[in-house]
Amino acid sequence: MTSVTRMICRFLILAMAVLPFQSVQAGMIGTDQVASAASGQADRATVLGFMNRTEVAGQLQAMGVDLQTAKDRVAAMTDQEARTLAGNLDSLPAGATSGWVWAVVVVLVIWIVYRWR
């Protein structure tokens, strides 16, 4: 063997001994996992749509909450948290609500946003 071949062999042996091996595992995903992911995105879209309303954005800014920071926090929510918050928003009456309902919703959103700070 030439010295270059020996050097390459030693390098490969050393690399195999020191460098970690990564194994890849493939598997089937169920339709419930796909539906859950799509549902989580839809729930986040519901919450973000609510936050984009001018009244809500104004209330958040009046309370000192940056709208972009709140949106980033909503994006970081787990699917269950987004589902819970979207369910609370969907259960609100569709108009002619009193001011205390909006206050409760805004406080709920702020609580969730600042919970991760």
GIJOVEN-V648883 format. One record per run of one state. SS is the DSSP state (h for helix, s for strand, l for the rest). FROM is the first residue (numbers start at 0). TO is the last residue. If there is no record, write none. Layout:
ss = (SS;SS)
from = (FROM;FROM)
to = (TO;TO)
//
This chain:
ss = (l;h;l;h;l;h;l;h;l;h;l;h;l)
from = (0;2;18;30;51;53;62;66;75;78;90;98;115)
to = (1;17;29;50;52;61;65;74;77;89;97;114;116)
//
